[in-house]
Amino acid sequence: MTLFISAREKLFLIVIAKQFALCFFFTTMASAQPVRDIHVMNTNPIAVRGGPLLMSLTSTQPGDHWPSVLHLTLDDNRTIEGHVIWMQRITDSAQVHWTDDPRHLLVRSVRPDDDSSALVLGVQAGPYLALRLPIGFEGDLRLTQQVITPRWIDPPSTMGTSDPSLPTLPAGPAPDLPDAQSPLEFWRWTLMAQRLGVNHPDLHFTDLETIVAQYYAALWGWGLDRLHHTEPMLANQCILALTQVGRDRKRPFAIWEADPRRLNELLGILIGESLRLAQRDEQVRNWLEQREPLLMWTEAEDPLKVRMVMVNRTRETIIPRFTWIHTRDIPSVAQIESGVLTQVRIDRAETPDAGPLRTAQPIRFDSHILLIEADQRQYRMDFTPESIEVRPPGVAFPLFHPPLTLGDIQTRIAPSMSADRMTMVQLRRLDHRWELFFECRRPLESAPSRLAPPSSPLATIAKLDEVRHVESITLLIGPEADEQGPFVALTIPEIGPWKFFAGATDDTMEIHRRTWGDRWYCRVVLPDRWLIPTQGPMTLLGARRSHARTDQIETSPRAGTSWRINSGRMAVDLSPWTDEPEFENASGSFDD
């Protein structure tokens, strides 16, 4: 069809385009005002004698073009140089670890286009002044006309030199070690090394990152040293809460306090100068008492039960009570030992009866709420309904999740994937056949070379959990491994032969793949016998995604951890579709 536009319409479109361009130009110009009248936010910072100093910067007129260097005058008329750094929140990470710093801040030199007018209030990101103070100096500093009067402290015990006779902590990454990439977590390395009687590793920070790392390590070390002088037992309890490790069988993993809000609260108490010693000690005790006794997250859910993971961070055994809200089911309990990861299986609530009237229908809820009562606290967790009815045009899987982190669990912020690494799956029915359609996005630089020879990336891999550093998707059908499943575990790489880790091929199976620059598609036409219901009328489906350039695995419908790869299962009822296939009896054999 040809589209005709009149001369008047063309003129109108040209005028609109010019107005839009002018608006865009003036908006851009208005947002590009250079910063003016820079000053520090706190004129009484804590400063380490002969050590690092970090001060947050602000300005009368926010904007861009921050200077890379500011000069400060000491009260003895010497001049020292401070570097303007920028803390930037990282929104995309190709590799997630259990102990990643939940602040996700990158420390770097300031750039001309860094704009303080675009900062969100209350976020730690933005400009800071980083410098090292001369040895022997402990007076005032002056930034233009602003006088800065620091609170001077001696370097704490945790900033001592390493002892070559002692072992050194490995730099990780590992589930029981702090984030080695974050300067804002270096203080935890120093506390852990002090508690274990070893040296902390030599982390590879830039010069500016080192100033930030050492400054926060000095604040934590000095604050805890002060507490130790008056209340050594209380100080040891704090250090344990900040470096605590639990166990999952033989695997140690961190269960320490990771929530930035809680950490800032404790640090403020430890280094505050307005509190008397008794008040400070009482606030520290309150902070310890308010610590969540249980860490918990959901691993799986199916039509019959839900499976949760719990870790007890106290010294005593905890016996939580579980009650489904809106039901009359008898509450259940479980025993959670100290410091040990425990799986808890909870039967789903029974569906209410239809009632005495034949027209009455059972009450259905969009979600099921589980009330958990433990150690004088209450928690509520939402679960999906027992199953999802598949109707045209199909059912989409939940977006694939990266591995959970300790910070995700404590801040209750669900992990998310960047748009260029997302995986989307739809279950649908075309031409009387069930199929799964995968869309796997990836950065352009991860696209396979068209000149590379054909390869078999799965040829030498013997176990499903070893499928890493391969651009692939894995389809899981049937129960999980701890329930004699799955029936089918099929891994399909972007390029090369696919592989069954459970189950076997079928003459009716079809796999179609197509590669593009920033994504690849995979369409799997499923044999009807793979979709045999295993729990009533429900079929259980799960999926994984691995990447070529990292060893990270993403899962759906549930998120696992870096050492407990778990996708969970989505229970689907295929019967509402009008032309569903004829199933064998659920007790029938899978094999021919």
C-alpha positions as CSV (number, residue, x, y, z in Angstrom):
1,M,0.0,0.0,0.0
2,T,1.4,3.5,-0.9
3,L,1.0,6.3,1.6
4,F,0.3,9.7,0.1
5,I,1.0,12.9,2.1
6,S,-0.2,16.3,1.0
7,A,2.0,19.5,0.9
8,R,0.2,21.0,3.9
9,E,0.8,17.8,5.9
10,K,4.4,17.8,4.9
11,L,4.8,21.4,6.1
12,F,3.1,20.6,9.4
13,L,5.4,17.6,10.0
14,I,8.5,19.8,9.3
15,V,7.3,22.5,11.8
16,I,6.7,19.8,14.4
17,A,10.1,18.2,13.8
18,K,11.9,21.6,14.2
19,Q,10.0,22.4,17.4
20,F,11.0,19.0,18.8
21,A,14.6,19.5,17.8
22,L,14.7,23.0,19.5
23,C,13.1,21.6,22.7
24,F,15.6,18.8,22.7
25,F,18.5,21.3,22.2
26,F,17.4,23.6,24.9
27,T,16.7,20.8,27.3
28,T,20.1,19.4,26.7
29,M,21.7,22.8,27.2
30,A,19.8,23.3,30.4
31,S,20.9,20.0,31.9
32,A,24.5,20.7,31.0
33,Q,25.2,23.5,33.5
34,P,28.7,23.2,35.0
35,V,28.9,22.7,38.8
36,R,29.6,25.8,40.9
37,D,30.7,26.5,44.5
38,I,32.0,23.1,45.5
39,H,32.2,22.3,49.2
40,V,32.2,19.3,51.6
41,M,29.0,18.1,53.2
42,N,30.5,17.5,56.6
43,T,33.0,19.9,58.0
44,N,33.9,17.6,61.0
45,P,34.9,14.4,59.3
46,I,36.8,11.6,61.1
47,A,40.4,11.7,59.9
48,V,43.1,9.1,60.4
49,R,46.5,10.6,61.5
50,G,48.8,10.2,58.6
51,G,46.2,8.1,56.7
52,P,43.3,8.4,54.3
53,L,40.4,10.8,54.3
54,L,37.2,10.6,52.3
55,M,34.6,13.4,52.3
56,S,31.3,13.7,50.4
57,L,31.1,16.7,48.1
58,T,28.2,18.9,47.2
59,S,27.7,22.3,45.5
60,T,25.5,25.3,45.5
61,Q,24.7,24.7,41.8
62,P,24.7,21.0,40.9
63,G,25.9,20.1,37.4
64,D,28.7,18.5,35.4
65,H,32.3,19.3,34.7
66,W,33.5,18.6,38.2
67,P,37.3,19.2,38.5
68,S,39.4,16.1,38.8
69,V,41.6,17.7,41.6
70,L,40.9,20.1,44.4
71,H,43.6,21.8,46.5
72,L,43.3,22.1,50.3
73,T,45.3,24.5,52.5
74,L,46.5,23.2,55.8
75,D,46.6,25.5,58.8
76,D,50.4,25.6,58.6
77,N,50.0,27.1,55.0
78,R,51.0,23.9,53.2
79,T,48.9,22.8,50.3
80,I,47.8,19.2,49.6
81,E,46.0,17.7,46.6
82,G,42.7,15.8,46.8
83,H,41.3,13.7,44.0
84,V,37.6,14.0,43.1
85,I,36.2,10.6,42.7
86,W,32.7,9.4,41.6
87,M,30.8,6.5,43.0
88,Q,28.6,5.1,40.4
89,R,25.9,2.4,40.8
90,I,26.5,-0.6,38.6
91,T,23.2,-1.8,37.1
92,D,24.7,-4.6,35.0
93,S,26.9,-7.5,36.2
94,A,27.7,-10.5,34.1
95,Q,28.8,-12.5,37.1
96,V,26.9,-12.7,40.4
97,H,28.4,-14.0,43.7
98,W,26.8,-14.8,47.0
99,T,28.7,-12.1,48.9
100,D,28.4,-9.3,46.3
101,D,28.2,-5.9,47.9
102,P,24.5,-5.0,47.6
103,R,25.3,-1.3,47.1
104,H,26.9,-2.2,43.7
105,L,29.0,0.9,43.6
106,L,32.0,1.5,41.3
107,V,34.7,3.8,42.5
108,R,36.4,5.8,39.7
109,S,37.9,9.1,38.7
110,V,35.4,11.8,38.0
111,R,34.5,12.4,34.3
112,P,33.4,15.7,32.6
113,D,29.9,14.3,31.9
114,D,29.2,13.3,35.6
115,D,26.2,15.3,36.5
116,S,25.3,15.8,40.2
117,S,22.0,17.3,39.3
118,A,20.9,13.9,38.2
119,L,21.7,12.1,41.5
120,V,18.9,10.5,43.5
121,L,18.6,11.8,47.1
122,G,19.7,9.3,49.7
123,V,21.8,7.2,47.4
124,Q,25.5,6.9,48.2
125,A,26.5,7.5,44.6
126,G,28.1,10.8,43.6
127,P,31.2,12.9,44.1
128,Y,33.7,12.5,46.9
129,L,37.1,14.0,47.7
130,A,39.8,11.4,48.4
131,L,43.2,12.3,49.8
132,R,46.0,11.2,52.1
133,L,47.0,13.3,55.0
134,P,50.6,14.2,55.8
135,I,52.3,12.3,58.6
136,G,52.4,14.4,61.8
137,F,49.6,16.8,60.8
138,E,46.4,17.1,62.9
139,G,45.1,20.6,62.4
140,D,42.4,22.2,60.3
141,L,42.0,22.2,56.5
142,R,40.6,24.8,54.2
143,L,38.8,24.2,50.9
144,T,38.5,27.7,49.3
145,Q,36.6,29.6,52.1
146,Q,35.3,26.5,53.9
147,V,37.2,25.5,57.1
148,I,37.3,21.7,57.8
149,T,38.0,20.7,61.4
150,P,38.4,16.9,61.5
151,R,38.0,14.5,64.5
152,W,41.4,13.0,64.6
153,I,41.9,9.3,65.4
154,D,44.9,7.0,65.5
155,P,45.1,4.1,63.0
156,P,43.1,1.2,64.4
157,S,44.6,-2.2,65.2
158,T,43.1,-3.8,62.1
159,M,45.3,-1.5,59.9
160,G,48.6,-3.1,61.1
161,T,51.1,-4.6,58.8
162,S,50.8,-8.3,57.8
163,D,52.7,-11.0,59.6
164,P,54.6,-13.2,57.1
165,S,54.5,-16.1,59.6
166,L,50.7,-16.3,59.4
167,P,48.6,-17.7,56.5
168,T,46.7,-15.4,54.2
169,L,43.0,-15.6,53.3
170,P,42.4,-16.5,49.7
171,A,40.9,-13.6,47.6
172,G,38.0,-15.6,46.4
173,P,35.4,-15.4,45.0
174,A,33.8,-17.9,47.4
175,P,30.5,-18.0,49.2
176,D,32.3,-17.6,52.6
177,L,34.5,-14.7,51.6
178,P,33.7,-11.0,51.3
179,D,33.4,-9.2,47.9
180,A,37.0,-8.7,46.7
181,Q,35.9,-6.3,44.0
182,S,34.3,-3.7,46.3
183,P,36.5,-1.2,48.2
184,L,33.4,-0.7,50.4
185,E,33.7,-4.3,51.7
186,F,37.5,-4.2,52.4
187,W,36.8,-3.5,56.1
188,R,35.1,-6.9,56.4
189,W,38.3,-8.6,55.1
190,T,40.3,-6.9,57.9
191,L,37.8,-7.9,60.6
192,M,37.7,-11.5,59.3
193,A,41.4,-11.7,59.2
194,Q,41.7,-10.3,62.8
195,R,39.1,-12.8,64.1
196,L,40.7,-15.8,62.4
197,G,44.3,-14.8,63.3
198,V,45.4,-14.6,59.6
199,N,46.4,-12.0,57.1
200,H,43.9,-10.4,54.7
201,P,44.7,-10.8,51.0
202,D,46.3,-8.1,48.9
203,L,43.3,-7.0,46.9
204,H,44.0,-5.4,43.5
205,F,42.4,-2.0,43.9
206,T,43.4,1.2,42.1
207,D,45.0,4.0,44.1
208,L,41.7,5.8,44.5
209,E,39.9,2.6,45.4
210,T,42.6,1.9,48.0
211,I,42.0,5.3,49.7
212,V,38.2,4.5,50.0
213,A,38.9,0.9,51.2
214,Q,41.4,2.0,53.8
215,Y,39.2,4.8,55.1
216,Y,36.2,2.7,55.7
217,A,38.4,0.0,57.2
218,A,39.8,2.6,59.6
219,L,36.3,3.8,60.6
220,W,35.1,0.2,61.4
221,G,38.3,-0.7,63.1
222,W,38.4,2.4,65.3
223,G,34.8,2.2,66.2
224,L,35.1,-1.5,67.3
225,D,38.4,-0.8,69.1
226,R,36.6,1.9,71.1
227,L,33.8,-0.5,72.0
228,H,36.3,-3.3,72.9
229,H,38.0,-1.1,75.4
230,T,34.8,-0.8,77.5
231,E,32.7,-3.8,76.4
232,P,35.0,-6.5,74.9
233,M,32.2,-9.1,74.8
234,L,29.9,-6.8,73.0
235,A,32.6,-5.9,70.5
236,N,33.2,-9.6,69.8
237,Q,29.5,-10.2,69.3
238,C,29.5,-7.4,66.7
239,I,32.5,-8.8,64.9
240,L,30.9,-12.2,64.8
241,A,27.6,-10.7,63.4
242,L,29.7,-9.0,60.7
243,T,31.8,-12.0,59.7
244,Q,29.5,-15.0,60.5
245,V,29.7,-18.1,58.4
246,G,27.2,-21.0,58.2
247,R,27.4,-24.5,56.5
248,D,25.6,-26.3,53.8
249,R,26.9,-29.8,54.4
250,K,30.6,-29.3,53.7
251,R,30.2,-26.0,52.0
252,P,30.8,-22.9,54.2
253,F,28.9,-19.8,53.2
254,A,28.4,-16.3,54.6
255,I,25.4,-15.5,56.8
256,W,26.8,-12.2,58.1
257,E,25.0,-8.8,58.2
258,A,24.9,-7.5,54.6
259,D,22.1,-5.0,54.5
260,P,23.7,-1.5,53.9
261,R,21.0,0.2,56.0
262,R,21.7,-2.0,59.0
263,L,25.5,-1.6,58.5
264,N,25.3,2.2,58.3
265,E,23.2,2.2,61.5
266,L,25.8,0.2,63.4
267,L,28.7,2.2,62.1
268,G,27.0,5.4,63.1
269,I,26.6,4.2,66.6
270,L,30.2,3.0,66.9
271,I,31.8,6.3,65.6
272,G,29.2,8.8,66.9
273,E,30.5,11.4,69.4
274,S,27.2,12.6,70.8
275,L,26.5,9.4,72.8
276,R,27.7,8.6,76.2
277,L,29.4,5.3,76.6
278,A,26.3,3.7,78.3
279,Q,24.0,5.0,75.6
280,R,26.3,3.7,72.9
281,D,26.5,0.3,74.5
282,E,22.8,0.1,74.9
283,Q,22.2,1.0,71.2
284,V,24.7,-1.6,70.1
285,R,22.8,-4.2,72.2
286,N,19.6,-3.1,70.6
287,W,21.2,-3.4,67.2
288,L,22.2,-7.0,67.9
289,E,18.8,-7.9,69.3
290,Q,17.1,-6.5,66.2
291,R,19.2,-8.8,63.9
292,E,17.0,-11.2,62.0
293,P,17.5,-14.7,63.6
294,L,16.6,-16.6,60.4
295,L,17.7,-16.2,56.8
296,M,15.2,-17.9,54.5
297,W,14.3,-18.2,50.8
298,T,12.1,-20.3,48.6
299,E,13.7,-23.0,46.5
300,A,10.7,-24.7,44.9
301,E,7.0,-25.0,44.9
302,D,4.7,-27.5,43.3
303,P,1.0,-28.5,43.6
304,L,1.5,-30.5,46.7
305,K,4.1,-28.6,48.8
306,V,6.6,-25.8,48.9
307,R,10.3,-26.1,49.8
308,M,12.1,-23.4,51.7
309,V,15.7,-23.0,52.9
310,M,16.4,-21.7,56.4
311,V,19.6,-20.7,58.2
312,N,19.6,-20.1,62.0
313,R,22.0,-17.2,62.9
314,T,21.5,-17.6,66.7
315,R,23.3,-19.9,69.0
316,E,20.1,-21.7,70.1
317,T,17.8,-24.1,68.1
318,I,14.8,-22.4,66.6
319,I,11.5,-24.1,66.0
320,P,9.4,-22.0,63.6
321,R,5.7,-22.5,63.2
322,F,4.1,-22.5,59.7
323,T,0.5,-21.5,59.1
324,W,-1.3,-21.0,55.8
325,I,-3.5,-17.9,56.0
326,H,-7.2,-18.3,55.1
327,T,-7.2,-22.0,55.9
328,R,-8.1,-24.1,58.9
329,D,-5.1,-26.4,58.4
330,I,-3.2,-27.4,61.5
331,P,0.1,-25.5,61.7
332,S,3.3,-27.4,61.1
333,V,6.8,-26.9,62.7
334,A,10.4,-27.6,61.9
335,Q,13.6,-27.7,63.9
336,I,16.4,-25.3,62.7
337,E,19.8,-25.9,64.2
338,S,22.3,-23.1,64.7
339,G,24.4,-22.2,61.7
340,V,23.3,-25.1,59.4
341,L,21.3,-24.7,56.2
342,T,18.1,-26.6,56.6
343,Q,15.5,-27.6,53.9
344,V,11.9,-27.3,55.1
345,R,9.1,-28.9,53.1
346,I,5.6,-27.6,53.9
347,D,2.5,-29.3,52.5
348,R,0.2,-26.9,50.7
349,A,-3.1,-25.9,52.2
350,E,-6.1,-28.1,51.3
351,T,-8.6,-26.6,48.9
352,P,-11.8,-25.6,50.8
353,D,-14.9,-27.8,50.1
354,A,-17.5,-26.5,47.7
355,G,-20.0,-26.3,50.5
356,P,-23.6,-27.5,50.8
357,L,-24.9,-25.7,47.7
358,R,-24.1,-27.5,44.5
359,T,-23.5,-24.2,42.7
360,A,-20.9,-23.1,45.2
361,Q,-17.3,-23.1,44.0
362,P,-14.1,-23.5,46.1
363,I,-12.5,-20.3,47.0
364,R,-9.4,-19.6,44.9
365,F,-6.7,-17.1,45.7
366,D,-4.2,-15.4,43.3
367,S,-1.5,-16.3,45.8
368,H,-1.0,-18.4,48.9
369,I,0.4,-16.7,52.0
370,L,2.4,-18.6,54.5
371,L,2.7,-17.1,58.0
372,I,6.0,-18.0,59.7
373,E,6.4,-17.4,63.5
374,A,9.9,-17.8,65.0
375,D,11.8,-16.2,67.9
376,Q,9.0,-13.7,68.6
377,R,8.9,-12.5,65.0
378,Q,6.5,-13.0,62.2
379,Y,7.2,-13.3,58.5
380,R,4.9,-13.6,55.5
381,M,5.8,-15.3,52.3
382,D,3.8,-15.4,49.1
383,F,3.5,-18.4,46.9
384,T,2.0,-18.9,43.5
385,P,-1.2,-21.0,43.1
386,E,-0.8,-24.8,42.9
387,S,-0.8,-24.7,39.1
388,I,-1.2,-22.5,36.0
389,E,-3.8,-23.3,33.4
390,V,-2.5,-23.1,29.9
391,R,-4.8,-21.4,27.5
392,P,-4.3,-19.6,24.2
393,P,-2.0,-17.9,23.3
394,G,0.2,-19.7,25.8
395,V,2.0,-19.3,29.1
396,A,5.3,-17.3,29.7
397,F,7.8,-18.5,32.2
398,P,8.9,-16.0,34.8
399,L,12.0,-14.1,33.6
400,F,15.2,-16.0,34.3
401,H,16.8,-15.1,37.6
402,P,20.5,-14.7,38.4
403,P,21.8,-16.5,41.5
404,L,20.6,-15.1,44.8
405,T,23.0,-13.1,46.9
406,L,23.1,-12.6,50.7
407,G,22.2,-9.0,50.1
408,D,19.2,-9.9,48.0
409,I,17.8,-12.0,50.8
410,Q,18.4,-9.5,53.6
411,T,17.2,-6.4,51.7
412,R,14.3,-8.4,50.2
413,I,15.1,-7.0,46.7
414,A,14.5,-9.5,44.0
415,P,17.5,-10.1,41.7
416,S,17.1,-8.9,38.1
417,M,18.9,-9.3,34.8
418,S,20.1,-6.6,32.5
419,A,18.1,-6.3,29.3
420,D,21.0,-7.5,27.1
421,R,21.2,-10.8,29.0
422,M,17.6,-11.7,29.5
423,T,16.0,-15.1,28.7
424,M,12.3,-15.4,27.9
425,V,10.4,-18.6,27.4
426,Q,6.9,-19.3,26.2
427,L,5.0,-22.6,26.3
428,R,2.5,-22.6,23.4
429,R,0.7,-25.0,21.1
430,L,1.0,-24.8,17.3
431,D,-0.2,-27.2,14.7
432,H,-1.5,-29.6,17.4
433,R,2.0,-29.8,19.0
434,W,3.3,-28.4,22.3
435,E,6.4,-26.4,22.0
436,L,8.7,-24.1,24.0
437,F,10.1,-21.0,22.4
438,F,13.3,-19.5,23.9
439,E,14.6,-16.0,23.3
440,C,18.2,-15.7,24.7
441,R,19.7,-12.2,24.6
442,R,23.4,-11.5,24.9
443,P,25.8,-8.7,24.3
444,L,27.0,-8.2,20.7
445,E,30.6,-9.1,21.6
446,S,29.4,-12.5,22.8
447,A,28.0,-13.5,19.4
448,P,29.7,-16.6,17.9
449,S,32.0,-16.0,15.1
450,R,30.7,-17.1,11.7
451,L,34.2,-18.0,10.7
452,A,34.8,-20.4,13.6
453,P,34.7,-24.1,12.8
454,P,31.7,-26.1,14.1
455,S,32.3,-27.3,17.7
456,S,30.7,-29.6,20.2
457,P,30.8,-27.6,23.5
458,L,28.9,-30.3,25.5
459,A,30.9,-33.3,24.3
460,T,33.2,-33.6,27.3
461,I,30.6,-32.5,30.0
462,A,29.4,-35.5,32.0
463,K,27.0,-33.8,34.5
464,L,24.3,-31.1,34.1
465,D,25.8,-28.9,36.9
466,E,29.0,-28.8,34.9
467,V,27.4,-27.0,32.0
468,R,29.1,-23.6,32.3
469,H,31.0,-21.3,29.9
470,V,28.6,-22.6,27.2
471,E,26.0,-20.4,25.5
472,S,23.0,-22.8,26.0
473,I,19.6,-23.4,27.5
474,T,18.5,-26.4,29.4
475,L,14.9,-27.8,29.5
476,L,13.9,-29.7,32.6
477,I,10.6,-31.8,32.7
478,G,9.4,-33.7,35.7
479,P,10.2,-33.5,39.4
480,E,13.5,-32.3,40.8
481,A,16.5,-34.6,41.5
482,D,15.6,-35.2,45.1
483,E,12.3,-36.7,44.0
484,Q,13.7,-39.1,41.3
485,G,13.6,-36.5,38.6
486,P,13.8,-35.0,36.1
487,F,12.4,-37.2,33.4
488,V,14.0,-35.0,30.8
489,A,17.1,-32.8,31.1
490,L,18.0,-31.5,27.6
491,T,20.8,-29.0,27.1
492,I,20.8,-27.1,23.7
493,P,23.8,-24.9,22.9
494,E,23.4,-22.0,20.5
495,I,25.8,-23.8,18.1
496,G,26.6,-27.5,18.0
497,P,24.9,-30.8,19.0
498,W,22.5,-30.9,22.0
499,K,22.8,-33.4,24.8
500,F,20.4,-35.3,27.1
501,F,21.5,-35.5,30.8
502,A,18.3,-37.4,31.6
503,G,15.7,-39.0,29.3
504,A,16.2,-39.8,25.7
505,T,15.4,-38.4,22.3
506,D,12.2,-39.1,20.4
507,D,11.5,-39.2,16.7
508,T,8.8,-36.5,17.1
509,M,11.1,-34.0,18.9
510,E,12.2,-31.0,16.8
511,I,14.8,-28.4,17.6
512,H,15.1,-25.2,15.5
513,R,17.7,-22.5,16.2
514,R,18.5,-19.1,14.7
515,T,21.4,-16.8,15.6
516,W,21.3,-13.0,15.5
517,G,23.8,-10.4,16.5
518,D,22.4,-9.7,20.0
519,R,20.3,-12.8,20.6
520,W,19.5,-16.3,19.5
521,Y,16.2,-18.2,19.3
522,C,15.4,-21.8,20.0
523,R,12.2,-23.6,19.3
524,V,11.7,-27.0,20.8
525,V,8.7,-29.1,19.6
526,L,8.0,-31.4,22.5
527,P,7.0,-35.1,22.2
528,D,3.6,-35.7,23.8
529,R,4.9,-38.4,26.0
530,W,7.3,-36.0,27.7
531,L,4.4,-34.0,29.0
532,I,2.8,-36.8,31.1
533,P,1.3,-35.3,34.2
534,T,3.2,-36.2,37.3
535,Q,1.1,-34.6,40.0
536,G,-2.6,-34.9,39.3
537,P,-3.2,-33.1,36.0
538,M,0.0,-31.1,36.4
539,T,3.1,-31.2,34.3
540,L,6.3,-29.8,35.9
541,L,8.6,-27.6,33.8
542,G,11.9,-25.8,34.6
543,A,14.7,-24.2,32.7
544,R,18.3,-23.0,33.0
545,R,20.5,-20.7,30.9
546,S,24.3,-20.6,30.8
547,H,26.6,-18.1,29.1
548,A,29.8,-18.4,27.0
549,R,31.9,-15.8,28.8
550,T,31.0,-16.5,32.4
551,D,30.2,-19.5,34.6
552,Q,27.0,-18.0,35.8
553,I,23.7,-20.0,35.5
554,E,20.3,-18.3,35.5
555,T,17.1,-20.3,36.3
556,S,13.4,-20.1,36.0
557,P,10.9,-20.2,37.6
558,R,12.9,-19.9,40.8
559,A,16.4,-18.5,41.7
560,G,19.1,-20.6,43.3
561,T,22.5,-19.7,44.7
562,S,25.9,-19.9,43.2
563,W,26.6,-23.2,44.9
564,R,23.0,-24.6,44.9
565,I,21.8,-24.4,41.3
566,N,18.1,-24.8,41.5
567,S,15.5,-23.8,39.0
568,G,12.4,-25.0,40.8
569,R,9.4,-26.1,38.7
570,M,6.4,-24.4,37.2
571,A,3.3,-26.6,37.4
572,V,1.1,-26.3,34.3
573,D,-2.3,-27.8,33.6
574,L,-2.5,-28.4,29.8
575,S,-6.0,-29.7,29.8
576,P,-7.8,-26.3,29.4
577,W,-6.4,-26.1,25.9
578,T,-9.1,-27.3,23.5
579,D,-6.9,-29.7,21.5
580,E,-4.6,-31.2,24.1
581,P,-2.9,-34.5,23.3
582,E,-4.1,-37.8,24.6
583,F,-1.8,-38.7,27.6
584,E,-0.8,-42.1,28.8
585,N,-1.6,-43.0,32.4
586,A,0.8,-41.1,34.7
587,S,2.0,-44.5,36.1
588,G,3.0,-45.6,32.6
589,S,6.5,-46.2,31.5
590,F,8.5,-43.4,29.9
591,D,10.5,-45.8,27.8
592,D,9.3,-47.7,24.7
